[in-house]
Amino acid sequence: MKFFRIAAGAAAALAFALAVLGSWVRINGAGMACPDWPLCRGKLVPELIGGVVLEWTHRAVALTVGFVIIAAFIAGWRVRREIAGVAATLVALVAIFVLQVAVGGITIHEANSPRSVVLHWAVAMALLATLTVLALLAFLAPRAGTRFHGGTPVPALHKTLRGLLRTGGTLITANLNHGGTADAVRKALFDGKSWRSALVDESGETAISVKL
């Protein structure tokens, strides 16, 4: 049980760090510094200069996250009969993780086209949300057979997922509607108005609405 908590918590934390790093890579215009996939410039470890450092680091962290997710899955599968909701969460995790890997390759193939970037972010937020749910289940450890409606885990899960959706929405908006600059991302993340209402671009048109 202890290892499951460590692995699930680490996977969620690393996935969040990976999402932040991915945004930083795009902000610095390094998304296509490695124009091929899964290698980078035809090598496992390319010459680390310029934007290649950022993009290759992003991929290295993604690989690390993958291994941690595998560890969390194995640990979770061993206790799936003891903790309610773990089995279903693990099944969803596998599907979303495989999809995210595939979408990552598609994003490079399409040279970071807007639709591929949005899809990549959407799946990344789904992965992060699933890992967060898994971590919460690991720490709350509701007994098998527990019904969650009206129960203690629900408020924590709801608040966490709402926060993740807002973070993902603001970052996507900053990338697509405000040019993906560092100032745009800071404004999207730290401007209180963007957290209290629908996300609106500079022209006054709604870019992404998150209503929970």
Summary of the structure (lengths in Angstrom):
residues: 212
radius of gyration: 18.2
end to end distance: 32.6
largest distance: 54.4
contacts: 653
relative contact order: 0.12
helix: 68%
strand: 4%
